[in-house]
Amino acid sequence: MTFPDLLNHLLNFVAPALVVGFVCALAGRLLLRKTAGAPAWWTQGAINSLVGLCVLVGGLVVFGRDGRMLTYAALAVACGTSQWLGAGHWRR
């Protein structure tokens, strides 16, 4: 496998976590009431993406391959939970 192929595979593996993480952060800012002490949207998006990447790696380890629908469902739940906790909406 050449380096560009490896880079393409890695970027395609990470892309769902980045997209879902930042979409959750932006949707949280638009749809939910802003709480005091909440981090900036890009910080929350980076945290959500990191949590999502951990879920994707966990799915790869458990199932032996990526792209399983259960892994993507866990990605959505984990990013949503991370957004909820990070924005401080659990304090209400």
PDB file of N, CA, C and O in Angstrom:
ATOM      1  N   MET A   1       0.848  -1.166   0.000  1.00  0.00           N
ATOM      2  CA  MET A   1       0.000   0.000   0.000  1.00  0.00           C
ATOM      3  C   MET A   1       0.898   1.235   0.000  1.00  0.00           C
ATOM      4  O   MET A   1       1.825   1.338   0.803  1.00  0.00           O
ATOM      5  N   THR A   2       0.624   2.140  -0.878  1.00  0.00           N
ATOM      6  CA  THR A   2       1.429   3.361  -0.958  1.00  0.00           C
ATOM      7  C   THR A   2       0.969   4.350   0.110  1.00  0.00           C
ATOM      8  O   THR A   2      -0.095   4.193   0.709  1.00  0.00           O
ATOM      9  N   PHE A   3       1.788   5.365   0.332  1.00  0.00           N
ATOM     10  CA  PHE A   3       1.456   6.362   1.346  1.00  0.00           C
ATOM     11  C   PHE A   3       0.157   7.109   1.027  1.00  0.00           C
ATOM     12  O   PHE A   3      -0.656   7.296   1.932  1.00  0.00           O
ATOM     13  N   PRO A   4      -0.077   7.543  -0.215  1.00  0.00           N
ATOM     14  CA  PRO A   4      -1.358   8.187  -0.500  1.00  0.00           C
ATOM     15  C   PRO A   4      -2.567   7.280  -0.254  1.00  0.00           C
ATOM     16  O   PRO A   4      -3.615   7.748   0.192  1.00  0.00           O
ATOM     17  N   ASP A   5      -2.421   5.989  -0.543  1.00  0.00           N
ATOM     18  CA  ASP A   5      -3.510   5.050  -0.250  1.00  0.00           C
ATOM     19  C   ASP A   5      -3.758   4.938   1.259  1.00  0.00           C
ATOM     20  O   ASP A   5      -4.904   4.928   1.708  1.00  0.00           O
ATOM     21  N   LEU A   6      -2.681   4.855   2.026  1.00  0.00           N
ATOM     22  CA  LEU A   6      -2.801   4.785   3.479  1.00  0.00           C
ATOM     23  C   LEU A   6      -3.459   6.049   4.027  1.00  0.00           C
ATOM     24  O   LEU A   6      -4.335   5.975   4.888  1.00  0.00           O
ATOM     25  N   LEU A   7      -3.038   7.197   3.531  1.00  0.00           N
ATOM     26  CA  LEU A   7      -3.618   8.464   3.961  1.00  0.00           C
ATOM     27  C   LEU A   7      -5.101   8.536   3.609  1.00  0.00           C
ATOM     28  O   LEU A   7      -5.905   9.028   4.400  1.00  0.00           O
ATOM     29  N   ASN A   8      -5.459   8.052   2.434  1.00  0.00           N
ATOM     30  CA  ASN A   8      -6.858   8.030   2.013  1.00  0.00           C
ATOM     31  C   ASN A   8      -7.693   7.137   2.932  1.00  0.00           C
ATOM     32  O   ASN A   8      -8.798   7.515   3.323  1.00  0.00           O
ATOM     33  N   HIS A   9      -7.184   5.975   3.275  1.00  0.00           N
ATOM     34  CA  HIS A   9      -7.898   5.068   4.168  1.00  0.00           C
ATOM     35  C   HIS A   9      -8.066   5.674   5.559  1.00  0.00           C
ATOM     36  O   HIS A   9      -9.140   5.578   6.152  1.00  0.00           O
ATOM     37  N   LEU A  10      -7.015   6.295   6.079  1.00  0.00           N
ATOM     38  CA  LEU A  10      -7.100   6.902   7.409  1.00  0.00           C
ATOM     39  C   LEU A  10      -8.080   8.072   7.436  1.00  0.00           C
ATOM     40  O   LEU A  10      -8.851   8.213   8.385  1.00  0.00           O
ATOM     41  N   LEU A  11      -8.055   8.905   6.406  1.00  0.00           N
ATOM     42  CA  LEU A  11      -8.984  10.037   6.356  1.00  0.00           C
ATOM     43  C   LEU A  11     -10.430   9.564   6.215  1.00  0.00           C
ATOM     44  O   LEU A  11     -11.337  10.155   6.801  1.00  0.00           O
ATOM     45  N   ASN A  12     -10.643   8.517   5.454  1.00  0.00           N
ATOM     46  CA  ASN A  12     -12.000   7.978   5.317  1.00  0.00           C
ATOM     47  C   ASN A  12     -12.470   7.297   6.603  1.00  0.00           C
ATOM     48  O   ASN A  12     -13.671   7.238   6.865  1.00  0.00           O
ATOM     49  N   PHE A  13     -11.547   6.791   7.395  1.00  0.00           N
ATOM     50  CA  PHE A  13     -11.909   6.201   8.680  1.00  0.00           C
ATOM     51  C   PHE A  13     -12.294   7.280   9.691  1.00  0.00           C
ATOM     52  O   PHE A  13     -13.230   7.100  10.470  1.00  0.00           O
ATOM     53  N   VAL A  14     -11.570   8.403   9.678  1.00  0.00           N
ATOM     54  CA  VAL A  14     -11.771   9.477  10.649  1.00  0.00           C
ATOM     55  C   VAL A  14     -12.923  10.404  10.257  1.00  0.00           C
ATOM     56  O   VAL A  14     -13.508  11.043  11.132  1.00  0.00           O
ATOM     57  N   ALA A  15     -13.260  10.494   8.996  1.00  0.00           N
ATOM     58  CA  ALA A  15     -14.250  11.461   8.510  1.00  0.00           C
ATOM     59  C   ALA A  15     -15.607  11.382   9.211  1.00  0.00           C
ATOM     60  O   ALA A  15     -16.149  12.432   9.556  1.00  0.00           O
ATOM     61  N   PRO A  16     -16.188  10.201   9.441  1.00  0.00           N
ATOM     62  CA  PRO A  16     -17.491  10.198  10.128  1.00  0.00           C
ATOM     63  C   PRO A  16     -17.436  10.796  11.535  1.00  0.00           C
ATOM     64  O   PRO A  16     -18.369  11.484  11.951  1.00  0.00           O
ATOM     65  N   ALA A  17     -16.360  10.542  12.263  1.00  0.00           N
ATOM     66  CA  ALA A  17     -16.235  11.104  13.608  1.00  0.00           C
ATOM     67  C   ALA A  17     -16.123  12.622  13.558  1.00  0.00           C
ATOM     68  O   ALA A  17     -16.716  13.315  14.385  1.00  0.00           O
ATOM     69  N   LEU A  18     -15.371  13.143  12.598  1.00  0.00           N
ATOM     70  CA  LEU A  18     -15.237  14.596  12.474  1.00  0.00           C
ATOM     71  C   LEU A  18     -16.560  15.254  12.101  1.00  0.00           C
ATOM     72  O   LEU A  18     -16.944  16.265  12.690  1.00  0.00           O
ATOM     73  N   VAL A  19     -17.247  14.686  11.133  1.00  0.00           N
ATOM     74  CA  VAL A  19     -18.501  15.282  10.680  1.00  0.00           C
ATOM     75  C   VAL A  19     -19.559  15.229  11.769  1.00  0.00           C
ATOM     76  O   VAL A  19     -20.194  16.242  12.063  1.00  0.00           O
ATOM     77  N   VAL A  20     -19.756  14.074  12.367  1.00  0.00           N
ATOM     78  CA  VAL A  20     -20.791  13.943  13.400  1.00  0.00           C
ATOM     79  C   VAL A  20     -20.439  14.788  14.621  1.00  0.00           C
ATOM     80  O   VAL A  20     -21.323  15.394  15.226  1.00  0.00           O
ATOM     81  N   GLY A  21     -19.176  14.835  14.987  1.00  0.00           N
ATOM     82  CA  GLY A  21     -18.758  15.630  16.145  1.00  0.00           C
ATOM     83  C   GLY A  21     -19.018  17.108  15.970  1.00  0.00           C
ATOM     84  O   GLY A  21     -19.543  17.756  16.876  1.00  0.00           O
ATOM     85  N   PHE A  22     -18.659  17.651  14.820  1.00  0.00           N
ATOM     86  CA  PHE A  22     -18.850  19.083  14.601  1.00  0.00           C
ATOM     87  C   PHE A  22     -20.302  19.436  14.288  1.00  0.00           C
ATOM     88  O   PHE A  22     -20.753  20.530  14.628  1.00  0.00           O
ATOM     89  N   VAL A  23     -21.037  18.536  13.653  1.00  0.00           N
ATOM     90  CA  VAL A  23     -22.462  18.784  13.424  1.00  0.00           C
ATOM     91  C   VAL A  23     -23.213  18.785  14.752  1.00  0.00           C
ATOM     92  O   VAL A  23     -24.116  19.597  14.948  1.00  0.00           O
ATOM     93  N   CYS A  24     -22.854  17.893  15.661  1.00  0.00           N
ATOM     94  CA  CYS A  24     -23.472  17.888  16.997  1.00  0.00           C
ATOM     95  C   CYS A  24     -23.179  19.192  17.733  1.00  0.00           C
ATOM     96  O   CYS A  24     -24.065  19.767  18.366  1.00  0.00           O
ATOM     97  N   ALA A  25     -21.952  19.648  17.650  1.00  0.00           N
ATOM     98  CA  ALA A  25     -21.592  20.894  18.332  1.00  0.00           C
ATOM     99  C   ALA A  25     -22.355  22.084  17.761  1.00  0.00           C
ATOM    100  O   ALA A  25     -22.862  22.915  18.514  1.00  0.00           O
ATOM    101  N   LEU A  26     -22.441  22.171  16.440  1.00  0.00           N
ATOM    102  CA  LEU A  26     -23.167  23.281  15.828  1.00  0.00           C
ATOM    103  C   LEU A  26     -24.666  23.179  16.072  1.00  0.00           C
ATOM    104  O   LEU A  26     -25.319  24.192  16.322  1.00  0.00           O
ATOM    105  N   ALA A  27     -25.221  21.977  16.003  1.00  0.00           N
ATOM    106  CA  ALA A  27     -26.648  21.799  16.266  1.00  0.00           C
ATOM    107  C   ALA A  27     -26.969  22.100  17.729  1.00  0.00           C
ATOM    108  O   ALA A  27     -28.028  22.648  18.036  1.00  0.00           O
ATOM    109  N   GLY A  28     -26.076  21.751  18.608  1.00  0.00           N
ATOM    110  CA  GLY A  28     -26.278  22.066  20.015  1.00  0.00           C
ATOM    111  C   GLY A  28     -26.330  23.561  20.261  1.00  0.00           C
ATOM    112  O   GLY A  28     -27.110  24.033  21.087  1.00  0.00           O
ATOM    113  N   ARG A  29     -25.502  24.305  19.546  1.00  0.00           N
ATOM    114  CA  ARG A  29     -25.520  25.766  19.680  1.00  0.00           C
ATOM    115  C   ARG A  29     -26.785  26.379  19.097  1.00  0.00           C
ATOM    116  O   ARG A  29     -27.299  27.368  19.620  1.00  0.00           O
ATOM    117  N   LEU A  30     -27.284  25.797  18.023  1.00  0.00           N
ATOM    118  CA  LEU A  30     -28.457  26.364  17.372  1.00  0.00           C
ATOM    119  C   LEU A  30     -29.770  25.951  18.035  1.00  0.00           C
ATOM    120  O   LEU A  30     -30.702  26.753  18.100  1.00  0.00           O
ATOM    121  N   LEU A  31     -29.857  24.727  18.523  1.00  0.00           N
ATOM    122  CA  LEU A  31     -31.131  24.193  18.993  1.00  0.00           C
ATOM    123  C   LEU A  31     -31.326  24.257  20.502  1.00  0.00           C
ATOM    124  O   LEU A  31     -32.462  24.337  20.971  1.00  0.00           O
ATOM    125  N   LEU A  32     -30.259  24.223  21.257  1.00  0.00           N
ATOM    126  CA  LEU A  32     -30.377  24.214  22.709  1.00  0.00           C
ATOM    127  C   LEU A  32     -30.000  25.573  23.287  1.00  0.00           C
ATOM    128  O   LEU A  32     -29.259  26.346  22.682  1.00  0.00           O
ATOM    129  N   ARG A  33     -30.524  25.833  24.456  1.00  0.00           N
ATOM    130  CA  ARG A  33     -30.221  27.078  25.131  1.00  0.00           C
ATOM    131  C   ARG A  33     -28.764  27.067  25.571  1.00  0.00           C
ATOM    132  O   ARG A  33     -28.268  26.048  26.053  1.00  0.00           O
ATOM    133  N   LYS A  34     -28.079  28.186  25.408  1.00  0.00           N
ATOM    134  CA  LYS A  34     -26.671  28.270  25.795  1.00  0.00           C
ATOM    135  C   LYS A  34     -26.555  28.337  27.311  1.00  0.00           C
ATOM    136  O   LYS A  34     -27.259  29.111  27.960  1.00  0.00           O
ATOM    137  N   THR A  35     -25.674  27.535  27.869  1.00  0.00           N
ATOM    138  CA  THR A  35     -25.466  27.513  29.305  1.00  0.00           C
ATOM    139  C   THR A  35     -24.176  28.251  29.657  1.00  0.00           C
ATOM    140  O   THR A  35     -23.267  28.366  28.834  1.00  0.00           O
ATOM    141  N   ALA A  36     -24.114  28.744  30.877  1.00  0.00           N
ATOM    142  CA  ALA A  36     -22.922  29.447  31.333  1.00  0.00           C
ATOM    143  C   ALA A  36     -21.772  28.454  31.480  1.00  0.00           C
ATOM    144  O   ALA A  36     -21.955  27.340  31.972  1.00  0.00           O
ATOM    145  N   GLY A  37     -20.611  28.866  31.055  1.00  0.00           N
ATOM    146  CA  GLY A  37     -19.431  28.026  31.192  1.00  0.00           C
ATOM    147  C   GLY A  37     -19.258  26.986  30.106  1.00  0.00           C
ATOM    148  O   GLY A  37     -18.356  26.153  30.192  1.00  0.00           O
ATOM    149  N   ALA A  38     -20.100  27.014  29.087  1.00  0.00           N
ATOM    150  CA  ALA A  38     -19.973  26.053  27.987  1.00  0.00           C
ATOM    151  C   ALA A  38     -18.768  26.440  27.125  1.00  0.00           C
ATOM    152  O   ALA A  38     -18.543  27.624  26.877  1.00  0.00           O
ATOM    153  N   PRO A  39     -18.003  25.466  26.672  1.00  0.00           N
ATOM    154  CA  PRO A  39     -16.846  25.788  25.824  1.00  0.00           C
ATOM    155  C   PRO A  39     -17.282  26.293  24.441  1.00  0.00           C
ATOM    156  O   PRO A  39     -18.450  26.190  24.068  1.00  0.00           O
ATOM    157  N   ALA A  40     -16.341  26.827  23.712  1.00  0.00           N
ATOM    158  CA  ALA A  40     -16.618  27.307  22.358  1.00  0.00           C
ATOM    159  C   ALA A  40     -17.068  26.144  21.479  1.00  0.00           C
ATOM    160  O   ALA A  40     -16.771  24.987  21.774  1.00  0.00           O
ATOM    161  N   TRP A  41     -17.782  26.451  20.403  1.00  0.00           N
ATOM    162  CA  TRP A  41     -18.341  25.395  19.543  1.00  0.00           C
ATOM    163  C   TRP A  41     -17.240  24.539  18.938  1.00  0.00           C
ATOM    164  O   TRP A  41     -17.406  23.327  18.805  1.00  0.00           O
ATOM    165  N   TRP A  42     -16.128  25.145  18.571  1.00  0.00           N
ATOM    166  CA  TRP A  42     -15.057  24.363  17.944  1.00  0.00           C
ATOM    167  C   TRP A  42     -14.355  23.477  18.973  1.00  0.00           C
ATOM    168  O   TRP A  42     -13.879  22.396  18.625  1.00  0.00           O
ATOM    169  N   THR A  43     -14.283  23.914  20.234  1.00  0.00           N
ATOM    170  CA  THR A  43     -13.718  23.068  21.277  1.00  0.00           C
ATOM    171  C   THR A  43     -14.628  21.878  21.529  1.00  0.00           C
ATOM    172  O   THR A  43     -14.167  20.741  21.633  1.00  0.00           O
ATOM    173  N   GLN A  44     -15.928  22.150  21.626  1.00  0.00           N
ATOM    174  CA  GLN A  44     -16.874  21.059  21.839  1.00  0.00           C
ATOM    175  C   GLN A  44     -16.890  20.110  20.641  1.00  0.00           C
ATOM    176  O   GLN A  44     -17.028  18.898  20.809  1.00  0.00           O
ATOM    177  N   GLY A  45     -16.748  20.664  19.427  1.00  0.00           N
ATOM    178  CA  GLY A  45     -16.678  19.819  18.232  1.00  0.00           C
ATOM    179  C   GLY A  45     -15.445  18.925  18.231  1.00  0.00           C
ATOM    180  O   GLY A  45     -15.511  17.766  17.821  1.00  0.00           O
ATOM    181  N   ALA A  46     -14.329  19.463  18.688  1.00  0.00           N
ATOM    182  CA  ALA A  46     -13.102  18.657  18.770  1.00  0.00           C
ATOM    183  C   ALA A  46     -13.243  17.551  19.816  1.00  0.00           C
ATOM    184  O   ALA A  46     -12.790  16.427  19.600  1.00  0.00           O
ATOM    185  N   ILE A  47     -13.868  17.870  20.942  1.00  0.00           N
ATOM    186  CA  ILE A  47     -14.084  16.852  21.979  1.00  0.00           C
ATOM    187  C   ILE A  47     -15.026  15.770  21.462  1.00  0.00           C
ATOM    188  O   ILE A  47     -14.768  14.579  21.638  1.00  0.00           O
ATOM    189  N   ASN A  48     -16.115  16.185  20.827  1.00  0.00           N
ATOM    190  CA  ASN A  48     -17.058  15.216  20.259  1.00  0.00           C
ATOM    191  C   ASN A  48     -16.375  14.330  19.222  1.00  0.00           C
ATOM    192  O   ASN A  48     -16.606  13.121  19.185  1.00  0.00           O
ATOM    193  N   SER A  49     -15.541  14.925  18.387  1.00  0.00           N
ATOM    194  CA  SER A  49     -14.837  14.153  17.363  1.00  0.00           C
ATOM    195  C   SER A  49     -13.866  13.153  17.972  1.00  0.00           C
ATOM    196  O   SER A  49     -13.733  12.034  17.478  1.00  0.00           O
ATOM    197  N   LEU A  50     -13.191  13.549  19.036  1.00  0.00           N
ATOM    198  CA  LEU A  50     -12.273  12.639  19.717  1.00  0.00           C
ATOM    199  C   LEU A  50     -13.036  11.471  20.340  1.00  0.00           C
ATOM    200  O   LEU A  50     -12.599  10.323  20.260  1.00  0.00           O
ATOM    201  N   VAL A  51     -14.172  11.770  20.960  1.00  0.00           N
ATOM    202  CA  VAL A  51     -15.012  10.701  21.514  1.00  0.00           C
ATOM    203  C   VAL A  51     -15.492   9.782  20.392  1.00  0.00           C
ATOM    204  O   VAL A  51     -15.482   8.560  20.539  1.00  0.00           O
ATOM    205  N   GLY A  52     -15.909  10.370  19.279  1.00  0.00           N
ATOM    206  CA  GLY A  52     -16.364   9.574  18.138  1.00  0.00           C
ATOM    207  C   GLY A  52     -15.263   8.713  17.561  1.00  0.00           C
ATOM    208  O   GLY A  52     -15.508   7.574  17.166  1.00  0.00           O
ATOM    209  N   LEU A  53     -14.053   9.242  17.506  1.00  0.00           N
ATOM    210  CA  LEU A  53     -12.929   8.458  16.997  1.00  0.00           C
ATOM    211  C   LEU A  53     -12.639   7.267  17.912  1.00  0.00           C
ATOM    212  O   LEU A  53     -12.322   6.177  17.436  1.00  0.00           O
ATOM    213  N   CYS A  54     -12.748   7.478  19.213  1.00  0.00           N
ATOM    214  CA  CYS A  54     -12.566   6.357  20.150  1.00  0.00           C
ATOM    215  C   CYS A  54     -13.628   5.287  19.939  1.00  0.00           C
ATOM    216  O   CYS A  54     -13.335   4.095  20.032  1.00  0.00           O
ATOM    217  N   VAL A  55     -14.856   5.700  19.657  1.00  0.00           N
ATOM    218  CA  VAL A  55     -15.926   4.736  19.392  1.00  0.00           C
ATOM    219  C   VAL A  55     -15.635   3.968  18.105  1.00  0.00           C
ATOM    220  O   VAL A  55     -15.833   2.754  18.050  1.00  0.00           O
ATOM    221  N   LEU A  56     -15.168   4.666  17.072  1.00  0.00           N
ATOM    222  CA  LEU A  56     -14.850   3.987  15.813  1.00  0.00           C
ATOM    223  C   LEU A  56     -13.708   2.993  15.979  1.00  0.00           C
ATOM    224  O   LEU A  56     -13.756   1.896  15.424  1.00  0.00           O
ATOM    225  N   VAL A  57     -12.697   3.362  16.728  1.00  0.00           N
ATOM    226  CA  VAL A  57     -11.588   2.435  16.991  1.00  0.00           C
ATOM    227  C   VAL A  57     -12.091   1.245  17.800  1.00  0.00           C
ATOM    228  O   VAL A  57     -11.704   0.106  17.538  1.00  0.00           O
ATOM    229  N   GLY A  58     -12.957   1.506  18.788  1.00  0.00           N
ATOM    230  CA  GLY A  58     -13.536   0.404  19.562  1.00  0.00           C
ATOM    231  C   GLY A  58     -14.354  -0.531  18.690  1.00  0.00           C
ATOM    232  O   GLY A  58     -14.298  -1.749  18.865  1.00  0.00           O
ATOM    233  N   GLY A  59     -15.117   0.024  17.751  1.00  0.00           N
ATOM    234  CA  GLY A  59     -15.873  -0.814  16.828  1.00  0.00           C
ATOM    235  C   GLY A  59     -14.976  -1.637  15.929  1.00  0.00           C
ATOM    236  O   GLY A  59     -15.288  -2.783  15.607  1.00  0.00           O
ATOM    237  N   LEU A  60     -13.856  -1.049  15.522  1.00  0.00           N
ATOM    238  CA  LEU A  60     -12.897  -1.780  14.695  1.00  0.00           C
ATOM    239  C   LEU A  60     -12.281  -2.939  15.477  1.00  0.00           C
ATOM    240  O   LEU A  60     -12.080  -4.023  14.931  1.00  0.00           O
ATOM    241  N   VAL A  61     -11.986  -2.710  16.744  1.00  0.00           N
ATOM    242  CA  VAL A  61     -11.397  -3.759  17.575  1.00  0.00           C
ATOM    243  C   VAL A  61     -12.414  -4.868  17.857  1.00  0.00           C
ATOM    244  O   VAL A  61     -12.088  -6.051  17.767  1.00  0.00           O
ATOM    245  N   VAL A  62     -13.646  -4.482  18.198  1.00  0.00           N
ATOM    246  CA  VAL A  62     -14.655  -5.477  18.569  1.00  0.00           C
ATOM    247  C   VAL A  62     -15.102  -6.306  17.372  1.00  0.00           C
ATOM    248  O   VAL A  62     -15.179  -7.532  17.454  1.00  0.00           O
ATOM    249  N   PHE A  63     -15.397  -5.634  16.256  1.00  0.00           N
ATOM    250  CA  PHE A  63     -15.947  -6.333  15.095  1.00  0.00           C
ATOM    251  C   PHE A  63     -14.896  -6.808  14.100  1.00  0.00           C
ATOM    252  O   PHE A  63     -15.191  -7.641  13.244  1.00  0.00           O
ATOM    253  N   GLY A  64     -13.678  -6.292  14.199  1.00  0.00           N
ATOM    254  CA  GLY A  64     -12.622  -6.715  13.293  1.00  0.00           C
ATOM    255  C   GLY A  64     -12.625  -5.995  11.959  1.00  0.00           C
ATOM    256  O   GLY A  64     -11.765  -6.252  11.117  1.00  0.00           O
ATOM    257  N   ARG A  65     -13.567  -5.106  11.755  1.00  0.00           N
ATOM    258  CA  ARG A  65     -13.611  -4.291  10.526  1.00  0.00           C
ATOM    259  C   ARG A  65     -14.398  -3.030  10.824  1.00  0.00           C
ATOM    260  O   ARG A  65     -15.162  -2.976  11.787  1.00  0.00           O
ATOM    261  N   ASP A  66     -14.209  -2.029  10.000  1.00  0.00           N
ATOM    262  CA  ASP A  66     -14.943  -0.788  10.210  1.00  0.00           C
ATOM    263  C   ASP A  66     -16.184  -0.750   9.325  1.00  0.00           C
ATOM    264  O   ASP A  66     -16.366  -1.599   8.452  1.00  0.00           O
ATOM    265  N   GLY A  67     -17.023   0.235   9.560  1.00  0.00           N
ATOM    266  CA  GLY A  67     -18.197   0.426   8.729  1.00  0.00           C
ATOM    267  C   GLY A  67     -19.414  -0.366   9.150  1.00  0.00           C
ATOM    268  O   GLY A  67     -20.355  -0.475   8.364  1.00  0.00           O
ATOM    269  N   ARG A  68     -19.449  -0.925  10.350  1.00  0.00           N
ATOM    270  CA  ARG A  68     -20.638  -1.645  10.814  1.00  0.00           C
ATOM    271  C   ARG A  68     -21.672  -0.631  11.295  1.00  0.00           C
ATOM    272  O   ARG A  68     -21.323   0.393  11.883  1.00  0.00           O
ATOM    273  N   MET A  69     -22.934  -0.923  11.042  1.00  0.00           N
ATOM    274  CA  MET A  69     -24.000   0.005  11.398  1.00  0.00           C
ATOM    275  C   MET A  69     -24.107   0.191  12.913  1.00  0.00           C
ATOM    276  O   MET A  69     -24.445   1.282  13.373  1.00  0.00           O
ATOM    277  N   LEU A  70     -23.828  -0.839  13.683  1.00  0.00           N
ATOM    278  CA  LEU A  70     -23.858  -0.716  15.135  1.00  0.00           C
ATOM    279  C   LEU A  70     -22.794   0.270  15.616  1.00  0.00           C
ATOM    280  O   LEU A  70     -23.022   1.016  16.569  1.00  0.00           O
ATOM    281  N   THR A  71     -21.652   0.275  14.969  1.00  0.00           N
ATOM    282  CA  THR A  71     -20.602   1.224  15.319  1.00  0.00           C
ATOM    283  C   THR A  71     -21.040   2.646  15.017  1.00  0.00           C
ATOM    284  O   THR A  71     -20.787   3.554  15.809  1.00  0.00           O
ATOM    285  N   TYR A  72     -21.690   2.850  13.885  1.00  0.00           N
ATOM    286  CA  TYR A  72     -22.162   4.195  13.542  1.00  0.00           C
ATOM    287  C   TYR A  72     -23.286   4.651  14.464  1.00  0.00           C
ATOM    288  O   TYR A  72     -23.385   5.839  14.770  1.00  0.00           O
ATOM    289  N   ALA A  73     -24.129   3.731  14.910  1.00  0.00           N
ATOM    290  CA  ALA A  73     -25.163   4.086  15.892  1.00  0.00           C
ATOM    291  C   ALA A  73     -24.519   4.479  17.214  1.00  0.00           C
ATOM    292  O   ALA A  73     -24.933   5.450  17.847  1.00  0.00           O
ATOM    293  N   ALA A  74     -23.509   3.726  17.630  1.00  0.00           N
ATOM    294  CA  ALA A  74     -22.788   4.067  18.863  1.00  0.00           C
ATOM    295  C   ALA A  74     -22.064   5.400  18.712  1.00  0.00           C
ATOM    296  O   ALA A  74     -21.949   6.150  19.682  1.00  0.00           O
ATOM    297  N   LEU A  75     -21.579   5.704  17.521  1.00  0.00           N
ATOM    298  CA  LEU A  75     -20.937   6.990  17.253  1.00  0.00           C
ATOM    299  C   LEU A  75     -21.921   8.132  17.470  1.00  0.00           C
ATOM    300  O   LEU A  75     -21.581   9.121  18.118  1.00  0.00           O
ATOM    301  N   ALA A  76     -23.122   8.013  16.946  1.00  0.00           N
ATOM    302  CA  ALA A  76     -24.125   9.064  17.098  1.00  0.00           C
ATOM    303  C   ALA A  76     -24.523   9.239  18.567  1.00  0.00           C
ATOM    304  O   ALA A  76     -24.654  10.365  19.047  1.00  0.00           O
ATOM    305  N   VAL A  77     -24.712   8.135  19.269  1.00  0.00           N
ATOM    306  CA  VAL A  77     -25.095   8.203  20.691  1.00  0.00           C
ATOM    307  C   VAL A  77     -23.957   8.809  21.517  1.00  0.00           C
ATOM    308  O   VAL A  77     -24.204   9.644  22.387  1.00  0.00           O
ATOM    309  N   ALA A  78     -22.735   8.402  21.256  1.00  0.00           N
ATOM    310  CA  ALA A  78     -21.594   8.896  22.025  1.00  0.00           C
ATOM    311  C   ALA A  78     -21.366  10.385  21.774  1.00  0.00           C
ATOM    312  O   ALA A  78     -21.084  11.128  22.715  1.00  0.00           O
ATOM    313  N   CYS A  79     -21.481  10.830  20.536  1.00  0.00           N
ATOM    314  CA  CYS A  79     -21.288  12.254  20.243  1.00  0.00           C
ATOM    315  C   CYS A  79     -22.418  13.099  20.836  1.00  0.00           C
ATOM    316  O   CYS A  79     -22.175  14.195  21.342  1.00  0.00           O
ATOM    317  N   GLY A  80     -23.637  12.596  20.775  1.00  0.00           N
ATOM    318  CA  GLY A  80     -24.751  13.314  21.383  1.00  0.00           C
ATOM    319  C   GLY A  80     -24.613  13.410  22.889  1.00  0.00           C
ATOM    320  O   GLY A  80     -24.896  14.454  23.476  1.00  0.00           O
ATOM    321  N   THR A  81     -24.182  12.334  23.517  1.00  0.00           N
ATOM    322  CA  THR A  81     -23.967  12.336  24.964  1.00  0.00           C
ATOM    323  C   THR A  81     -22.821  13.262  25.339  1.00  0.00           C
ATOM    324  O   THR A  81     -22.901  13.980  26.336  1.00  0.00           O
ATOM    325  N   SER A  82     -21.763  13.250  24.551  1.00  0.00           N
ATOM    326  CA  SER A  82     -20.632  14.134  24.802  1.00  0.00           C
ATOM    327  C   SER A  82     -21.046  15.596  24.674  1.00  0.00           C
ATOM    328  O   SER A  82     -20.620  16.437  25.465  1.00  0.00           O
ATOM    329  N   GLN A  83     -21.865  15.894  23.692  1.00  0.00           N
ATOM    330  CA  GLN A  83     -22.352  17.256  23.519  1.00  0.00           C
ATOM    331  C   GLN A  83     -23.222  17.675  24.703  1.00  0.00           C
ATOM    332  O   GLN A  83     -23.094  18.793  25.203  1.00  0.00           O
ATOM    333  N   TRP A  84     -24.087  16.801  25.142  1.00  0.00           N
ATOM    334  CA  TRP A  84     -24.979  17.089  26.255  1.00  0.00           C
ATOM    335  C   TRP A  84     -24.184  17.327  27.546  1.00  0.00           C
ATOM    336  O   TRP A  84     -24.457  18.266  28.294  1.00  0.00           O
ATOM    337  N   LEU A  85     -23.197  16.456  27.788  1.00  0.00           N
ATOM    338  CA  LEU A  85     -22.382  16.621  28.995  1.00  0.00           C
ATOM    339  C   LEU A  85     -21.486  17.844  28.900  1.00  0.00           C
ATOM    340  O   LEU A  85     -21.375  18.609  29.858  1.00  0.00           O
ATOM    341  N   GLY A  86     -20.851  18.034  27.759  1.00  0.00           N
ATOM    342  CA  GLY A  86     -19.912  19.141  27.601  1.00  0.00           C
ATOM    343  C   GLY A  86     -20.571  20.506  27.646  1.00  0.00           C
ATOM    344  O   GLY A  86     -19.968  21.471  28.116  1.00  0.00           O
ATOM    345  N   ALA A  87     -21.792  20.598  27.168  1.00  0.00           N
ATOM    346  CA  ALA A  87     -22.499  21.875  27.167  1.00  0.00           C
ATOM    347  C   ALA A  87     -23.133  22.164  28.524  1.00  0.00           C
ATOM    348  O   ALA A  87     -23.638  23.264  28.747  1.00  0.00           O
ATOM    349  N   GLY A  88     -23.113  21.197  29.422  1.00  0.00           N
ATOM    350  CA  GLY A  88     -23.643  21.415  30.758  1.00  0.00           C
ATOM    351  C   GLY A  88     -25.144  21.329  30.862  1.00  0.00           C
ATOM    352  O   GLY A  88     -25.718  21.868  31.808  1.00  0.00           O
ATOM    353  N   HIS A  89     -25.805  20.671  29.925  1.00  0.00           N
ATOM    354  CA  HIS A  89     -27.253  20.568  29.970  1.00  0.00           C
ATOM    355  C   HIS A  89     -27.738  19.557  31.008  1.00  0.00           C
ATOM    356  O   HIS A  89     -28.934  19.497  31.292  1.00  0.00           O
ATOM    357  N   TRP A  90     -26.854  18.781  31.565  1.00  0.00           N
ATOM    358  CA  TRP A  90     -27.222  17.836  32.590  1.00  0.00           C
ATOM    359  C   TRP A  90     -27.500  18.535  33.921  1.00  0.00           C
ATOM    360  O   TRP A  90     -28.085  17.930  34.820  1.00  0.00           O
ATOM    361  N   ARG A  91     -27.092  19.792  34.062  1.00  0.00           N
ATOM    362  CA  ARG A  91     -27.278  20.535  35.316  1.00  0.00           C
ATOM    363  C   ARG A  91     -28.687  21.070  35.491  1.00  0.00           C
ATOM    364  O   ARG A  91     -29.023  21.531  36.582  1.00  0.00           O
ATOM    365  N   ARG A  92     -29.514  21.028  34.480  1.00  0.00           N
ATOM    366  CA  ARG A  92     -30.850  21.616  34.588  1.00  0.00           C
ATOM    367  C   ARG A  92     -31.754  20.792  35.431  1.00  0.00           C
ATOM    368  O   ARG A  92     -32.916  21.149  35.622  1.00  0.00           O
TER     369      ARG A  92
END
